[in-house]
Amino acid sequence: MRVLSYGVGNDSTGILAAWHEEGLQETDPIDLILTADTGGERPRFYEYIEIVNEWLKERGFPEVTVVRKGGRQETLEENCLRLNMLPSLAYGFKGCSLKYKVEPQEKFLNNSPQAKAWWAQGQLVTKMIGYEHREERRWAKAKKFDSKYEYEFPLVERGWNKAECQAAIARVGLPPPGKSACFFCPASTIPEINELKTEHPLLFQRALIMEANAKLTSVKGLGRRFAWSSLTAHIAREDAFTVEVCRSCIDN
């Protein structure tokens, strides 16, 4: 059983493009394409899933399976508002990606009849991860096996980075997916925040409401070292602030 952890961005879409170009879906098929929705993804995330699903159906792939956090039925945004806090990345942690990205996918697989049958036979499920080749610090120390999974890094095996993914995506007839991340992600760069403010002003206002609602002591706002509300047209430059990027929940 082969599962693609799909981030709906360049990296994991590049894996799909490579699998199609090399004819591997016929010989070594991907059985499940799994993505997690925090409830606060940028609009492109939801639009692109519809686009890629049409492409997948026409080429013999399974459609994308979208999972969400179980338990208390609230989005990451609702959780932050209820607890008067920001996403954990704003404080230097990665809890939001673990709780809203990793755990829902793990729970889905734990309850999947296909996966349970595979494990019952003593077999490992192959999980495909979209690390780029340049991310050596991540893939070099990543585990290759555990009690349930064998982990594969198809982009690393092909020596592919962002440019190779983009070229392959174009060759197979898909539009560029862009970066996948929550609209209020603390890892957003200054241009990305400005883009959100211009193209999706209501989402930008929701991010500011989250920021204003949070009880902050150790950080200044969604930018950790700065508040998004402090950004104005004349200071919103790429070099205005240093932004810490968390790749655990972002598919570039």
C-alpha positions as CSV (number, residue, x, y, z in Angstrom):
1,M,0.0,0.0,0.0
2,R,1.4,3.3,-1.1
3,V,0.2,6.6,0.4
4,L,1.2,10.2,-0.7
5,S,1.1,12.8,2.1
6,Y,-0.2,15.6,-0.2
7,G,0.4,19.2,0.8
8,V,-1.3,20.7,-2.2
9,G,1.8,22.6,-3.1
10,N,4.7,22.4,-5.6
11,D,6.6,19.6,-3.8
12,S,3.9,17.0,-3.5
13,T,2.3,17.9,-6.8
14,G,5.8,17.4,-8.3
15,I,5.7,13.9,-7.0
16,L,2.4,13.3,-8.8
17,A,3.8,14.7,-12.0
18,A,6.9,12.5,-11.8
19,W,4.7,9.4,-11.1
20,H,2.6,10.1,-14.2
21,E,5.5,11.0,-16.5
22,E,7.4,7.8,-15.6
23,G,4.3,5.6,-15.9
24,L,4.7,4.4,-12.3
25,Q,0.9,4.5,-11.6
26,E,0.6,1.5,-13.8
27,T,3.4,-0.5,-12.2
28,D,3.7,0.8,-8.7
29,P,0.4,2.7,-8.0
30,I,-0.3,5.3,-5.4
31,D,-3.3,3.9,-3.5
32,L,-4.2,6.9,-1.4
33,I,-3.5,10.7,-1.7
34,L,-4.1,12.1,1.7
35,T,-4.2,15.8,2.8
36,A,-5.3,17.5,5.9
37,D,-7.4,20.7,6.1
38,T,-7.0,23.0,9.1
39,G,-10.1,24.9,8.1
40,G,-7.9,28.0,7.5
41,E,-6.0,27.2,4.3
42,R,-5.6,29.9,1.7
43,P,-8.4,29.8,-1.0
44,R,-5.9,28.4,-3.5
45,F,-5.7,25.2,-1.5
46,Y,-9.4,24.4,-1.9
47,E,-9.5,25.5,-5.6
48,Y,-6.4,23.4,-6.5
49,I,-7.8,20.3,-5.0
50,E,-10.7,20.5,-7.4
51,I,-8.3,21.1,-10.3
52,V,-6.0,18.3,-9.4
53,N,-8.8,15.8,-8.8
54,E,-10.0,16.2,-12.4
55,W,-6.4,15.6,-13.6
56,L,-6.1,12.6,-11.3
57,K,-9.3,10.9,-12.4
58,E,-8.3,11.2,-16.1
59,R,-5.0,9.5,-15.4
60,G,-6.0,6.6,-13.2
61,F,-5.0,8.0,-9.8
62,P,-7.3,8.1,-6.8
63,E,-8.8,11.4,-5.9
64,V,-7.4,13.4,-3.0
65,T,-8.8,12.3,0.4
66,V,-9.3,15.3,2.7
67,V,-9.2,14.7,6.4
68,R,-9.7,17.1,9.4
69,K,-8.9,17.1,13.0
70,G,-11.3,14.9,15.1
71,G,-12.4,15.4,18.7
72,R,-13.6,18.9,19.3
73,Q,-15.1,20.0,16.0
74,E,-13.3,23.3,15.5
75,T,-10.9,24.7,13.0
76,L,-7.4,25.9,14.0
77,E,-8.7,29.5,13.7
78,E,-11.6,28.7,16.0
79,N,-9.3,27.0,18.5
80,C,-7.0,30.0,18.6
81,L,-9.9,32.4,19.1
82,R,-11.4,30.2,21.9
83,L,-8.1,30.0,23.8
84,N,-7.0,33.6,23.2
85,M,-3.8,32.5,21.5
86,L,-2.0,32.4,18.2
87,P,-0.9,29.3,16.2
88,S,1.9,27.6,18.1
89,L,4.5,28.5,15.5
90,A,4.2,32.1,16.6
91,Y,5.7,31.0,19.9
92,G,8.4,28.9,18.3
93,F,6.6,25.5,18.4
94,K,5.1,23.2,15.8
95,G,2.0,22.0,17.7
96,C,-0.5,23.3,15.1
97,S,1.0,21.3,12.3
98,L,1.1,18.1,14.4
99,K,-2.4,18.5,15.7
100,Y,-4.1,19.7,12.5
101,K,-1.9,18.1,9.8
102,V,-0.1,15.0,11.0
103,E,-2.5,13.6,13.6
104,P,-5.6,13.6,11.4
105,Q,-3.8,11.7,8.6
106,E,-2.4,9.3,11.1
107,K,-5.8,8.7,12.6
108,F,-7.4,8.2,9.2
109,L,-4.8,5.5,8.3
110,N,-5.1,3.8,11.7
111,N,-8.8,3.3,10.9
112,S,-8.4,2.5,7.2
113,P,-9.5,-1.1,6.4
114,Q,-7.0,-1.3,3.6
115,A,-4.1,-0.2,5.9
116,K,-5.2,-2.5,8.7
117,A,-5.4,-5.4,6.3
118,W,-1.9,-4.6,5.0
119,W,-0.5,-4.4,8.5
120,A,-2.3,-7.6,9.5
121,Q,-0.2,-9.3,6.8
122,G,2.9,-8.1,8.4
123,Q,3.5,-5.5,5.7
124,L,4.6,-1.9,6.0
125,V,2.6,0.9,4.4
126,T,4.8,3.1,2.1
127,K,4.4,6.7,3.0
128,M,5.7,9.2,0.4
129,I,7.0,12.6,1.7
130,G,7.8,15.6,-0.4
131,Y,11.1,16.7,0.9
132,E,13.2,18.5,-1.7
133,H,16.7,17.4,-2.5
134,R,18.1,20.6,-1.0
135,E,16.5,19.9,2.3
136,E,19.3,17.5,3.3
137,R,19.1,18.5,7.0
138,R,15.5,17.2,7.0
139,W,15.7,14.0,4.9
140,A,19.1,12.9,6.1
141,K,17.9,12.6,9.7
142,A,14.4,11.5,8.9
143,K,13.5,7.9,9.8
144,K,13.2,5.4,7.0
145,F,11.2,2.8,8.8
146,D,9.0,2.4,11.9
147,S,6.6,-0.3,13.1
148,K,3.9,0.7,10.5
149,Y,5.6,2.6,7.7
150,E,8.4,2.7,5.2
151,Y,9.1,6.3,4.3
152,E,10.1,7.3,0.7
153,F,11.3,10.7,-0.5
154,P,10.8,10.7,-4.3
155,L,12.1,14.2,-4.9
156,V,15.3,13.4,-3.1
157,E,15.7,10.2,-5.1
158,R,15.4,12.3,-8.3
159,G,17.5,15.2,-7.2
160,W,14.6,17.5,-7.6
161,N,14.0,20.9,-6.0
162,K,11.3,23.5,-6.5
163,A,12.4,24.3,-10.1
164,E,12.3,20.7,-11.2
165,C,8.8,20.3,-9.6
166,Q,7.5,23.4,-11.3
167,A,8.8,22.2,-14.7
168,A,7.3,18.7,-14.3
169,I,3.9,20.1,-13.2
170,A,3.8,22.3,-16.3
171,R,4.8,19.4,-18.6
172,V,1.9,17.2,-17.4
173,G,-0.6,20.0,-18.0
174,L,-1.3,21.2,-14.4
175,P,-1.3,24.9,-13.4
176,P,1.1,26.0,-10.7
177,P,-0.3,25.2,-7.3
178,G,1.6,27.8,-5.3
179,K,2.5,27.5,-1.7
180,S,0.0,25.8,0.6
181,A,-0.3,27.3,4.1
182,C,-2.9,28.8,6.4
183,F,-3.9,32.4,5.7
184,F,-2.8,33.3,9.2
185,C,0.4,31.3,9.2
186,P,3.2,32.9,11.3
187,A,5.7,31.7,8.7
188,S,4.2,34.1,6.1
189,T,6.7,36.4,4.5
190,I,6.1,40.1,4.3
191,P,5.1,39.9,0.5
192,E,2.8,37.0,1.3
193,I,1.1,39.1,4.1
194,N,0.7,42.0,1.7
195,E,-0.7,39.7,-1.0
196,L,-3.2,38.4,1.5
197,K,-4.2,41.9,2.4
198,T,-4.6,42.9,-1.2
199,E,-6.2,39.8,-2.7
200,H,-8.2,38.5,0.3
201,P,-8.9,41.5,2.6
202,L,-11.5,39.7,4.6
203,L,-9.1,36.9,5.4
204,F,-6.5,39.5,6.4
205,Q,-9.0,41.1,8.8
206,R,-9.7,37.7,10.3
207,A,-6.0,37.2,10.9
208,L,-5.9,40.6,12.6
209,I,-8.9,39.7,14.8
210,M,-7.0,36.5,15.9
211,E,-4.0,38.6,16.7
212,A,-5.9,41.2,18.6
213,N,-7.8,38.5,20.5
214,A,-4.7,36.7,21.7
215,K,-3.3,37.4,25.2
216,L,0.4,38.0,24.3
217,T,3.4,38.3,26.6
218,S,6.4,36.7,24.9
219,V,5.7,37.6,21.3
220,K,4.4,40.7,19.6
221,G,2.0,39.1,17.2
222,L,1.5,36.7,14.3
223,G,5.0,37.6,13.0
224,R,6.4,36.6,16.4
225,R,8.8,39.5,16.4
226,F,6.2,41.9,14.9
227,A,2.5,42.2,14.8
228,W,0.7,42.0,11.4
229,S,-1.3,45.0,12.5
230,S,1.8,47.1,12.5
231,L,2.4,46.6,8.8
232,T,1.7,49.6,6.6
233,A,2.4,50.2,2.9
234,H,5.6,52.1,3.5
235,I,7.2,49.6,5.9
236,A,6.0,46.3,4.4
237,R,9.2,45.3,2.7
238,E,10.8,41.9,2.3
239,D,13.7,43.1,4.5
240,A,11.6,44.8,7.2
241,F,11.5,41.8,9.4
242,T,13.1,38.4,9.7
243,V,10.5,35.6,9.5
244,E,11.2,32.1,10.9
245,V,9.9,29.5,8.4
246,C,8.5,26.2,9.6
247,R,8.5,23.7,6.7
248,S,6.6,21.1,8.7
249,C,3.2,22.3,7.5
250,I,4.1,24.1,4.3
251,D,4.4,22.6,0.9
252,N,6.4,24.9,-1.3
